[in-house]
């Protein structure tokens, strides 16, 4: 997969990019965990998500947030990282103007950034939020959440306790016009130690079903290609 450098709001950003074969292939952006706690685009789960989308014909990008690897800038507690994610999506869209739809997948800190990006970009029609941390980060901006997606987490997660994630999901499930799918993995911690294969099976199953027109409200099903 090609290494790429593109312009972000605080300098250059480093990524890995794989264009889809079809001119109008959907776009997927994958966002990594917390930059100050070892998160990079080479995280195993981030890589596996990238590969999942790539295998299904998406134009796919994962990248390092500012301050990580060859990406320039300083850690910005989420605000700058959200700008990085928006710049990344802009960059891919500039290369693929015929792509109409987009997905975002984020893990841990990346899940928080991904959900904020979702609120700002109406072309994002699906999301993966893996081990989100509503106990640490404010998710109240999801009012309302504009797209259907998967929230997946472990019941042994000490970083993002199950009860907090359940509270977030219950709020989102009250909203009309979207369908939130929740998967709670038994025995999985925040890092999905020994459970990454199981995690990816759940994610792949969800994506395949969405691409087949399932797991969305009936009103939204007709919008899927």
PATIBA-462722 format. One line per field, with one value per atom (N, C-alpha, C): residue in one letter; atom name; x, y, z. Coordinates in nm, 3 decimals. Example, Ala and Ser with C-alpha at 12.3 -4.5 7.8 and 13.67 -1.06 7.14 Angstrom:
res = (A_A_A_S_S_S);
atom = (N_CA_C_N_CA_C);
X = (1.319_1.230_1.320_1.285_1.367_1.290);
Y = (-0.569_-0.450_-0.330_-0.225_-0.106_0.003);
Z = (0.780_0.780_0.780_0.708_0.714_0.787);
% end
This chain:
res = (X_X_X_X_X_X_X_X_X_X_X_X_X_X_X_X_X_X_X_X_X_X_X_X_X_X_X_X_X_X_X_X_X_X_X_X_X_X_X_X_X_X_X_X_X_X_X_X_X_X_X_X_X_X_X_X_X_X_X_X_X_X_X_X_X_X_X_X_X_X_X_X_X_X_X_X_X_X_X_X_X_X_X_X_X_X_X_X_X_X_X_X_X_X_X_X_X_X_X_X_X_X_X_X_X_X_X_X_X_X_X_X_X_X_X_X_X_X_X_X_X_X_X_X_X_X_X_X_X_X_X_X_X_X_X_X_X_X_X_X_X_X_X_X_X_X_X_X_X_X_X_X_X_X_X_X_X_X_X_X_X_X_X_X_X_X_X_X_X_X_X_X_X_X_X_X_X_X_X_X_X_X_X_X_X_X_X_X_X_X_X_X_X_X_X_X_X_X_X_X_X_X_X_X_X_X_X_X_X_X_X_X_X_X_X_X_X_X_X_X_X_X_X_X_X_X_X_X_X_X_X_X_X_X_X_X_X_X_X_X_X_X_X_X_X_X_X_X_X_X_X_X_X_X_X_X_X_X_X_X_X_X_X_X_X_X_X_X_X_X_X_X_X_X_X_X_X_X_X_X_X_X_X_X_X_X_X_X_X_X_X_X_X_X_X_X_X_X_X_X_X_X_X_X_X_X_X_X_X_X_X_X_X_X_X_X_X_X_X_X_X_X_X_X_X_X_X_X_X_X_X_X_X_X_X_X_X_X_X_X_X_X_X_X_X_X_X_X_X_X_X_X_X_X_X_X_X_X_X_X_X_X_X_X_X_X_X_X_X_X_X_X_X_X_X_X_X_X_X_X_X_X_X_X_X_X_X_X_X_X_X_X_X_X_X_X_X_X_X_X_X_X_X_X_X_X_X_X_X_X_X_X_X_X_X_X_X_X_X_X_X_X_X_X_X_X_X_X_X_X_X_X_X_X_X_X_X_X_X_X_X_X_X_X_X_X_X_X_X_X_X_X_X_X_X_X_X_X_X_X_X_X_X_X_X_X_X_X_X_X_X_X_X_X_X_X_X_X_X_X_X_X_X_X_X_X_X_X_X_X_X_X_X_X_X_X_X_X_X_X_X_X_X_X_X_X_X_X_X_X_X_X_X_X_X_X_X_X_X_X_X_X_X_X_X_X_X_X_X_X_X_X_X_X_X_X_X_X_X_X_X_X_X_X_X_X_X_X_X_X_X_X_X_X_X_X_X_X_X_X_X_X_X_X_X_X_X_X_X_X_X_X_X_X_X_X_X_X_X_X_X_X_X_X_X_X_X_X_X_X_X_X_X_X_X_X_X_X_X_X_X_X_X_X_X_X_X_X_X_X_X_X_X_X_X_X_X_X_X_X_X_X_X_X_X_X_X_X_X_X_X_X_X_X_X_X_X_X_X_X_X_X_X_X_X_X_X_X_X_X_X_X_X_X_X_X_X_X_X_X_X_X_X_X_X_X_X_X_X_X_X_X_X_X_X);
atom = (N_CA_C_N_CA_C_N_CA_C_N_CA_C_N_CA_C_N_CA_C_N_CA_C_N_CA_C_N_CA_C_N_CA_C_N_CA_C_N_CA_C_N_CA_C_N_CA_C_N_CA_C_N_CA_C_N_CA_C_N_CA_C_N_CA_C_N_CA_C_N_CA_C_N_CA_C_N_CA_C_N_CA_C_N_CA_C_N_CA_C_N_CA_C_N_CA_C_N_CA_C_N_CA_C_N_CA_C_N_CA_C_N_CA_C_N_CA_C_N_CA_C_N_CA_C_N_CA_C_N_CA_C_N_CA_C_N_CA_C_N_CA_C_N_CA_C_N_CA_C_N_CA_C_N_CA_C_N_CA_C_N_CA_C_N_CA_C_N_CA_C_N_CA_C_N_CA_C_N_CA_C_N_CA_C_N_CA_C_N_CA_C_N_CA_C_N_CA_C_N_CA_C_N_CA_C_N_CA_C_N_CA_C_N_CA_C_N_CA_C_N_CA_C_N_CA_C_N_CA_C_N_CA_C_N_CA_C_N_CA_C_N_CA_C_N_CA_C_N_CA_C_N_CA_C_N_CA_C_N_CA_C_N_CA_C_N_CA_C_N_CA_C_N_CA_C_N_CA_C_N_CA_C_N_CA_C_N_CA_C_N_CA_C_N_CA_C_N_CA_C_N_CA_C_N_CA_C_N_CA_C_N_CA_C_N_CA_C_N_CA_C_N_CA_C_N_CA_C_N_CA_C_N_CA_C_N_CA_C_N_CA_C_N_CA_C_N_CA_C_N_CA_C_N_CA_C_N_CA_C_N_CA_C_N_CA_C_N_CA_C_N_CA_C_N_CA_C_N_CA_C_N_CA_C_N_CA_C_N_CA_C_N_CA_C_N_CA_C_N_CA_C_N_CA_C_N_CA_C_N_CA_C_N_CA_C_N_CA_C_N_CA_C_N_CA_C_N_CA_C_N_CA_C_N_CA_C_N_CA_C_N_CA_C_N_CA_C_N_CA_C_N_CA_C_N_CA_C_N_CA_C_N_CA_C_N_CA_C_N_CA_C_N_CA_C_N_CA_C_N_CA_C_N_CA_C_N_CA_C_N_CA_C_N_CA_C_N_CA_C_N_CA_C_N_CA_C_N_CA_C_N_CA_C_N_CA_C_N_CA_C_N_CA_C_N_CA_C_N_CA_C_N_CA_C_N_CA_C_N_CA_C_N_CA_C_N_CA_C_N_CA_C_N_CA_C_N_CA_C_N_CA_C_N_CA_C_N_CA_C_N_CA_C_N_CA_C_N_CA_C_N_CA_C_N_CA_C_N_CA_C_N_CA_C_N_CA_C_N_CA_C_N_CA_C_N_CA_C_N_CA_C_N_CA_C_N_CA_C_N_CA_C_N_CA_C_N_CA_C_N_CA_C_N_CA_C_N_CA_C_N_CA_C_N_CA_C_N_CA_C_N_CA_C_N_CA_C_N_CA_C_N_CA_C_N_CA_C_N_CA_C_N_CA_C_N_CA_C_N_CA_C_N_CA_C_N_CA_C_N_CA_C_N_CA_C_N_CA_C_N_CA_C_N_CA_C_N_CA_C_N_CA_C_N_CA_C_N_CA_C_N_CA_C_N_CA_C_N_CA_C_N_CA_C_N_CA_C_N_CA_C_N_CA_C_N_CA_C_N_CA_C_N_CA_C_N_CA_C_N_CA_C_N_CA_C_N_CA_C_N_CA_C_N_CA_C_N_CA_C_N_CA_C_N_CA_C);
X = (0.085_0.000_0.089_0.054_0.141_0.149_0.272_0.291_0.259_0.188_0.152_0.182_0.210_0.223_0.128_0.042_-0.051_-0.056_-0.106_-0.107_-0.220_-0.186_-0.286_-0.283_-0.369_-0.377_-0.255_-0.174_-0.056_0.072_0.067_0.184_0.151_0.254_0.234_0.179_0.097_0.045_0.088_0.123_0.172_0.061_0.043_-0.061_-0.025_-0.117_-0.112_-0.245_-0.238_-0.355_-0.365_-0.485_-0.508_-0.635_-0.622_-0.742_-0.821_-0.953_-1.036_-1.025_-1.063_-1.054_-1.161_-1.278_-1.386_-1.371_-1.406_-1.391_-1.475_-1.593_-1.683_-1.685_-1.574_-1.566_-1.590_-1.660_-1.676_-1.541_-1.533_-1.411_-1.423_-1.312_-1.308_-1.184_-1.205_-1.097_-1.090_-0.968_-0.950_-0.863_-0.912_-0.850_-0.794_-0.671_-0.598_-0.620_-0.577_-0.593_-0.508_-0.513_-0.458_-0.309_-0.272_-0.132_-0.035_-0.081_0.010_0.016_-0.058_-0.055_-0.021_0.065_0.117_0.033_-0.072_-0.157_-0.090_-0.091_-0.041_-0.126_-0.104_-0.177_-0.135_-0.024_0.022_-0.031_-0.118_-0.187_-0.253_-0.246_-0.295_-0.442_-0.525_-0.668_-0.692_-0.619_-0.631_-0.592_-0.481_-0.437_-0.543_-0.599_-0.698_-0.825_-0.866_-0.982_-0.954_-0.834_-0.791_-0.802_-0.749_-0.749_-0.891_-0.978_-1.118_-1.186_-1.171_-1.232_-1.168_-1.037_-0.965_-1.012_-1.029_-1.074_-1.211_-1.290_-1.427_-1.439_-1.324_-1.325_-1.329_-1.317_-1.317_-1.184_-1.187_-1.068_-1.039_-0.924_-0.903_-0.779_-0.790_-0.677_-0.670_-0.551_-0.521_-0.404_-0.395_-0.289_-0.253_-0.137_-0.094_-0.144_-0.211_-0.247_-0.119_-0.135_-0.023_0.063_0.193_0.296_0.337_0.272_0.304_0.375_0.482_0.557_0.612_0.584_0.631_0.527_0.419_0.318_0.364_0.352_0.400_0.294_0.338_0.247_0.257_0.180_0.179_0.041_0.040_-0.087_-0.179_-0.308_-0.400_-0.528_-0.523_-0.634_-0.766_-0.759_-0.880_-0.922_-0.910_-0.956_-0.872_-0.741_-0.653_-0.661_-0.679_-0.687_-0.813_-0.922_-1.043_-1.017_-0.943_-0.905_-0.817_-0.729_-0.647_-0.736_-0.835_-0.924_-1.003_-1.050_-1.124_-1.033_-0.907_-0.812_-0.782_-0.776_-0.751_-0.865_-0.988_-1.103_-1.106_-1.076_-1.068_-0.967_-0.852_-0.745_-0.790_-0.851_-0.897_-1.006_-1.098_-1.207_-1.155_-1.048_-0.992_-0.936_-0.892_-0.841_-0.952_-1.067_-1.177_-1.309_-1.321_-1.441_-1.570_-1.559_-1.679_-1.729_-1.651_-1.695_-1.799_-1.914_-2.024_-2.042_-1.998_-2.023_-1.893_-1.903_-1.783_-1.819_-1.722_-1.733_-1.616_-1.636_-1.527_-1.523_-1.401_-1.381_-1.278_-1.309_-1.215_-1.208_-1.090_-1.066_-1.021_-1.092_-1.060_-1.066_-0.956_-0.953_-1.002_-0.962_-1.004_-1.155_-1.221_-1.367_-1.433_-1.377_-1.429_-1.411_-1.292_-1.267_-1.358_-1.373_-1.455_-1.601_-1.654_-1.794_-1.813_-1.710_-1.718_-1.712_-1.627_-1.618_-1.752_-1.814_-1.946_-2.049_-2.042_-2.139_-2.119_-1.996_-1.962_-1.970_-1.977_-1.968_-2.086_-2.187_-2.309_-2.288_-2.176_-2.151_-2.111_-2.081_-2.045_-2.173_-2.186_-2.312_-2.303_-2.182_-2.168_-2.043_-2.045_-1.929_-1.905_-1.780_-1.740_-1.680_-1.736_-1.685_-1.639_-1.509_-1.452_-1.395_-1.449_-1.409_-1.411_-1.525_-1.534_-1.530_-1.493_-1.473_-1.564_-1.694_-1.782_-1.756_-1.684_-1.646_-1.533_-1.459_-1.343_-1.373_-1.442_-1.469_-1.618_-1.648_-1.787_-1.844_-1.948_-2.014_-2.149_-2.173_-2.304_-2.327_-2.220_-2.235_-2.321_-2.342_-2.421_-2.569_-2.613_-2.751_-2.807_-2.867_-2.871_-2.754_-2.729_-2.630_-2.688_-2.616_-2.676_-2.672_-2.594_-2.576_-2.583_-2.620_-2.620_-2.478_-2.453_-2.319_-2.312_-2.190_-2.161_-2.079_-2.124_-2.045_-2.010_-1.880_-1.836_-1.733_-1.749_-1.664_-1.663_-1.575_-1.563_-1.621_-1.670_-1.726_-1.619_-1.492_-1.381_-1.293_-1.350_-1.277_-1.273_-1.152_-1.138_-1.119_-1.078_-1.055_-1.188_-1.274_-1.408_-1.510_-1.550_-1.637_-1.767_-1.811_-1.929_-2.051_-2.071_-2.191_-2.191_-2.073_-2.066_-2.098_-2.045_-2.074_-2.222_-2.277_-2.420_-2.505_-2.463_-2.536_-2.536_-2.421_-2.411_-2.501_-2.497_-2.577_-2.726_-2.768_-2.910_-2.959_-2.876_-2.913_-2.928_-2.833_-2.835_-2.952_-2.989_-3.097_-3.234_-3.242_-3.368_-3.391_-3.286_-3.297_-3.364_-3.446_-3.516_-3.432_-3.454_-3.391_-3.254_-3.201_-3.074_-3.091_-2.999_-3.000_-2.860_-2.850_-2.722_-2.718_-2.613_-2.590_-2.482_-2.511_-2.413_-2.370_-2.240_-2.186_-2.099_-2.128_-2.046_-1.971_-1.839_-1.759_-1.723_-1.755_-1.730_-1.580_-1.534_-1.394_-1.295_-1.344_-1.252_-1.217_-1.087_-1.045_-1.034_-0.979_-0.975_-0.885_-0.791_-0.694_-0.732_-0.842_-0.890_-0.780_-0.708_-0.600_-0.653_-0.595_-0.639_-0.774_-0.831_-0.967_-0.974_-0.859_-0.862_-0.931_-0.905_-0.970_-1.121_-1.166_-1.311_-1.369_-1.295_-1.337_-1.355_-1.257_-1.263_-1.375_-1.402_-1.516_-1.646_-1.662_-1.783_-1.791_-1.678_-1.676_-1.703_-1.641_-1.661_-1.806_-1.863_-2.003_-2.094_-2.067_-2.149_-2.136_-2.013_-1.993_-2.058_-2.042_-2.102_-2.255_-2.312_-2.458_-2.504_-2.427_-2.462_-2.451_-2.346_-2.329_-2.438_-2.502_-2.614_-2.748_-2.743_-2.865_-2.934_-2.868_-2.928_-2.881_-2.941_-2.900_-2.912_-3.009_-3.044_-3.196_-3.249_-3.395_-3.450_-3.575_-3.633_-3.628_-3.644_-3.642_-3.505_-3.399_-3.265_-3.223_-3.286_-3.245_-3.249_-3.348_-3.361_-3.250_-3.177_-3.069_-2.941_-2.932_-2.811_-2.806_-2.685_-2.675_-2.674);
Y = (-0.119_0.000_0.123_0.225_0.342_0.422_0.463_0.562_0.698_0.780_0.912_1.018_1.137_1.256_1.359_1.415_1.517_1.632_1.745_1.863_1.858_1.881_1.895_2.036_2.067_2.204_2.246_2.150_2.185_2.137_2.112_2.061_1.932_1.863_1.740_1.627_1.543_1.422_1.301_1.196_1.072_0.968_0.899_0.798_0.680_0.585_0.471_0.470_0.458_0.485_0.377_0.327_0.227_0.265_0.309_0.344_0.219_0.232_0.124_0.114_-0.001_-0.021_0.058_0.073_0.144_0.295_0.369_0.515_0.578_0.519_0.575_0.492_0.420_0.337_0.421_0.368_0.442_0.461_0.562_0.597_0.549_0.500_0.467_0.532_0.595_0.656_0.581_0.541_0.467_0.550_0.568_0.660_0.583_0.617_0.537_0.584_0.501_0.536_0.657_0.687_0.810_0.827_0.941_0.963_0.962_0.998_1.004_0.874_0.774_0.644_0.533_0.567_0.466_0.443_0.523_0.503_0.551_0.467_0.504_0.433_0.473_0.409_0.264_0.222_0.084_-0.006_0.048_-0.035_-0.154_-0.271_-0.392_-0.381_-0.327_-0.317_-0.216_-0.105_-0.005_-0.067_-0.143_-0.209_-0.307_-0.386_-0.486_-0.421_-0.309_-0.236_-0.183_-0.128_-0.080_-0.193_-0.309_-0.423_-0.471_-0.468_-0.508_-0.423_-0.292_-0.204_-0.224_-0.234_-0.251_-0.376_-0.485_-0.611_-0.599_-0.505_-0.489_-0.376_-0.334_-0.242_-0.095_-0.063_0.077_0.144_0.274_0.357_0.390_0.345_0.341_0.419_0.492_0.568_0.549_0.521_0.535_0.632_0.707_0.808_0.832_0.892_0.931_1.071_1.084_1.218_1.301_1.432_1.525_1.475_1.491_1.458_1.311_1.227_1.084_1.046_0.966_0.924_1.046_1.051_1.165_1.276_1.265_1.371_1.487_1.607_1.726_1.780_1.872_1.936_1.877_1.932_1.889_1.836_1.743_1.689_1.802_1.793_1.906_1.865_1.754_1.715_1.694_1.663_1.628_1.728_1.858_1.960_1.957_1.956_1.951_1.818_1.711_1.578_1.565_1.629_1.632_1.708_1.817_1.891_1.805_1.725_1.633_1.534_1.479_1.380_1.443_1.566_1.636_1.662_1.701_1.724_1.594_1.483_1.354_1.316_1.338_1.308_1.402_1.528_1.623_1.575_1.530_1.488_1.369_1.269_1.152_1.193_1.277_1.320_1.401_1.475_1.552_1.460_1.342_1.243_1.159_1.154_1.067_1.145_1.242_1.326_1.251_1.132_1.055_0.970_0.963_0.887_0.967_0.909_0.982_0.945_0.826_0.782_0.756_0.757_0.745_0.673_0.602_0.541_0.589_0.591_0.622_0.513_0.468_0.368_0.424_0.422_0.471_0.377_0.368_0.281_0.367_0.356_0.425_0.577_0.650_0.794_0.821_0.735_0.750_0.737_0.662_0.650_0.783_0.855_0.987_1.087_1.086_1.175_1.138_1.008_0.962_1.004_0.998_1.036_1.187_1.264_1.409_1.440_1.368_1.386_1.354_1.249_1.206_1.320_1.398_1.507_1.620_1.630_1.743_1.710_1.582_1.543_1.455_1.512_1.437_1.320_1.319_1.207_1.079_1.088_0.967_0.891_0.772_0.698_0.579_0.551_0.440_0.458_0.399_0.413_0.287_0.271_0.173_0.250_0.230_0.294_0.181_0.161_0.046_0.092_0.037_0.072_0.222_0.289_0.432_0.455_0.578_0.607_0.722_0.699_0.807_0.847_0.765_0.802_0.905_0.915_1.006_1.125_1.098_1.202_1.232_1.356_1.402_1.366_1.284_1.246_1.317_1.421_1.487_1.559_1.575_1.638_1.553_1.427_1.338_1.366_1.481_1.524_1.592_1.515_1.369_1.309_1.181_1.107_1.087_1.126_1.129_0.998_0.900_0.778_0.653_0.544_0.414_0.360_0.280_0.225_0.119_0.067_-0.038_0.020_-0.002_0.026_-0.109_-0.136_-0.267_-0.247_-0.323_-0.305_-0.435_-0.441_-0.561_-0.543_-0.653_-0.643_-0.645_-0.665_-0.660_-0.537_-0.436_-0.313_-0.222_-0.205_-0.118_0.029_0.054_0.191_0.257_0.180_0.228_0.128_0.145_0.045_0.021_-0.103_-0.145_-0.058_-0.023_0.055_0.191_0.251_0.382_0.371_0.268_0.248_0.216_0.134_0.104_0.230_0.322_0.448_0.530_0.534_0.604_0.539_0.408_0.335_0.358_0.354_0.371_0.509_0.612_0.746_0.748_0.688_0.691_0.610_0.505_0.419_0.488_0.595_0.670_0.753_0.773_0.860_0.788_0.861_0.803_0.821_0.733_0.748_0.684_0.631_0.558_0.427_0.336_0.209_0.187_0.190_0.163_0.016_-0.052_-0.192_-0.197_-0.267_-0.280_-0.424_-0.446_-0.578_-0.567_-0.649_-0.655_-0.788_-0.782_-0.905_-0.956_-1.081_-1.142_-1.158_-1.109_-1.129_-1.038_-0.944_-0.857_-0.733_-0.701_-0.578_-0.465_-0.349_-0.233_-0.257_-0.350_-0.376_-0.501_-0.564_-0.686_-0.793_-0.802_-0.899_-1.041_-1.109_-1.244_-1.251_-1.134_-1.130_-1.050_-1.014_-0.929_-1.001_-1.131_-1.205_-1.205_-1.224_-1.223_-1.083_-0.980_-0.843_-0.820_-0.862_-0.838_-0.919_-1.038_-1.115_-1.039_-0.978_-0.900_-0.779_-0.709_-0.591_-0.628_-0.736_-0.779_-0.820_-0.890_-0.931_-0.809_-0.710_-0.588_-0.517_-0.499_-0.427_-0.501_-0.633_-0.711_-0.697_-0.698_-0.684_-0.545_-0.443_-0.306_-0.291_-0.347_-0.337_-0.413_-0.508_-0.582_-0.512_-0.394_-0.316_-0.346_-0.422_-0.456_-0.359_-0.374_-0.304_-0.152_-0.107_0.035_0.043_0.158_0.172_0.159_0.118_0.096_0.221_0.338_0.463_0.488_0.438_0.460_0.355_0.239_0.128_0.166_0.245_0.278_0.371_0.437_0.526_0.451_0.326_0.249_0.203_0.205_0.160_0.007);
Z = (0.000_0.000_0.000_-0.077_-0.089_0.041_0.074_0.180_0.120_0.194_0.143_0.249_0.200_0.284_0.226_0.310_0.260_0.361_0.318_0.403_0.504_0.630_0.736_0.789_0.885_0.938_1.018_1.067_1.148_1.082_0.950_0.880_0.808_0.767_0.690_0.777_0.716_0.782_0.701_0.773_0.711_0.711_0.600_0.595_0.507_0.506_0.413_0.339_0.210_0.125_0.019_-0.001_-0.106_-0.182_-0.307_-0.383_-0.423_-0.428_-0.478_-0.630_-0.683_-0.828_-0.904_-0.844_-0.910_-0.890_-0.995_-0.990_-0.878_-0.854_-0.753_-0.625_-0.598_-0.478_-0.353_-0.254_-0.128_-0.059_0.024_0.097_0.241_0.297_0.440_0.502_0.616_0.695_0.828_0.868_0.993_1.088_1.211_1.308_1.427_1.464_1.564_1.708_1.805_1.948_1.989_2.118_2.173_2.142_2.082_2.045_2.162_2.281_2.396_2.476_2.429_2.495_2.395_2.301_2.208_2.084_2.062_1.945_1.817_1.715_1.582_1.477_1.350_1.241_1.220_1.285_1.272_1.384_1.468_1.566_1.494_1.556_1.489_1.449_1.537_1.506_1.394_1.396_1.290_1.156_1.156_1.032_0.982_1.073_1.033_0.978_1.037_0.985_0.845_0.826_0.694_0.591_0.627_0.537_0.508_0.609_0.592_0.485_0.495_0.395_0.257_0.256_0.129_0.056_0.130_0.070_0.004_0.052_0.001_-0.102_-0.155_-0.267_-0.231_-0.101_-0.060_-0.096_-0.120_-0.119_0.027_0.078_0.223_0.264_0.375_0.429_0.580_0.630_0.772_0.781_0.886_0.894_1.040_1.059_1.193_1.225_1.339_1.386_1.405_1.410_1.436_1.551_1.537_1.637_1.638_1.555_1.556_1.426_1.440_1.321_1.247_1.117_1.037_1.026_1.101_1.100_1.189_1.137_1.207_1.303_1.391_1.484_1.624_1.715_1.855_1.892_1.986_2.035_2.079_2.044_2.067_2.140_2.214_2.304_2.229_2.100_2.026_1.922_1.951_1.856_1.728_1.744_1.628_1.556_1.633_1.572_1.488_1.532_1.450_1.319_1.327_1.206_1.115_1.175_1.095_1.019_1.089_1.027_0.912_0.933_0.827_0.707_0.734_0.625_0.551_0.624_0.560_0.466_0.512_0.427_0.305_0.328_0.216_0.111_0.159_0.068_-0.017_0.047_-0.030_-0.128_-0.083_-0.172_-0.290_-0.272_-0.383_-0.492_-0.452_-0.549_-0.609_-0.541_-0.583_-0.583_-0.674_-0.673_-0.706_-0.764_-0.797_-0.680_-0.573_-0.455_-0.379_-0.362_-0.298_-0.150_-0.114_0.024_0.096_0.227_0.310_0.441_0.495_0.626_0.712_0.842_0.934_1.042_1.071_1.177_1.273_1.402_1.501_1.620_1.678_1.793_1.912_2.024_2.148_2.126_2.145_2.116_1.973_1.880_1.741_1.723_1.811_1.803_1.837_1.934_1.973_1.858_1.797_1.684_1.567_1.542_1.430_1.443_1.564_1.584_1.567_1.602_1.579_1.429_1.357_1.212_1.147_1.196_1.147_1.155_1.261_1.280_1.179_1.128_1.041_0.894_0.861_0.721_0.683_0.618_0.588_0.492_0.422_0.329_0.402_0.532_0.608_0.641_0.585_0.599_0.694_0.743_0.837_0.922_1.042_1.131_1.211_1.251_1.351_1.468_1.585_1.706_1.798_1.805_1.875_2.009_2.117_2.253_2.277_2.249_2.279_2.430_2.471_2.613_2.659_2.670_2.717_2.861_2.936_3.072_3.073_2.964_2.953_2.863_2.753_2.652_2.645_2.614_2.606_2.468_2.466_2.342_2.324_2.403_2.396_2.263_2.183_2.051_1.957_1.990_1.905_1.927_1.882_1.906_1.781_1.692_1.693_1.615_1.639_1.561_1.420_1.315_1.181_1.103_1.148_1.067_1.152_1.088_1.155_1.164_1.267_1.282_1.391_1.407_1.506_1.620_1.742_1.862_1.923_1.933_1.982_2.092_2.199_2.317_2.396_2.497_2.578_2.717_2.775_2.910_3.018_2.977_3.073_3.050_2.986_2.954_3.077_3.133_3.252_3.212_3.088_3.041_3.005_2.939_2.903_2.958_3.085_3.149_3.071_3.077_3.003_3.032_3.159_3.195_3.128_3.110_3.045_2.896_2.833_2.690_2.671_2.760_2.752_2.764_2.850_2.865_2.737_2.670_2.542_2.438_2.431_2.331_2.356_2.482_2.513_2.468_2.488_2.441_2.290_2.221_2.074_2.019_2.089_2.039_2.047_2.122_2.130_2.004_1.926_1.809_1.693_1.620_1.505_1.379_1.283_1.152_1.139_1.249_1.243_1.320_1.298_1.372_1.428_1.561_1.628_1.663_1.614_1.648_1.754_1.863_1.972_1.986_1.999_2.028_2.151_2.252_2.373_2.371_2.363_2.353_2.493_2.517_2.647_2.670_2.785_2.824_2.755_2.673_2.599_2.682_2.687_2.753_2.650_2.692_2.602_2.480_2.496_2.389_2.309_2.346_2.281_2.277_2.389_2.400_2.376_2.279_2.246_2.177_2.143_2.088_1.957_1.900_1.780_1.664_1.650_1.540_1.557_1.680_1.707_1.681_1.722_1.696_1.546_1.469_1.325_1.259_1.309_1.255_1.275_1.392_1.420_1.326_1.309_1.223_1.078_1.032_0.893_0.868_0.964_0.950_0.942_1.027_1.025_0.890_0.843_0.717_0.600_0.597_0.488_0.489_0.608_0.616_0.576_0.614_0.572_0.420_0.364_0.218_0.144_0.213_0.154_0.181_0.245_0.269_0.400_0.488_0.617_0.726_0.844_0.966_0.955_0.875_0.871_0.880_0.925_0.925_0.785_0.772_0.639_0.552_0.614_0.535_0.474_0.541_0.490_0.388_0.392_0.306_0.158_0.121_-0.021_-0.070_0.026_-0.015_-0.046_0.003_-0.020_-0.164_-0.216_-0.356_-0.364);
% end
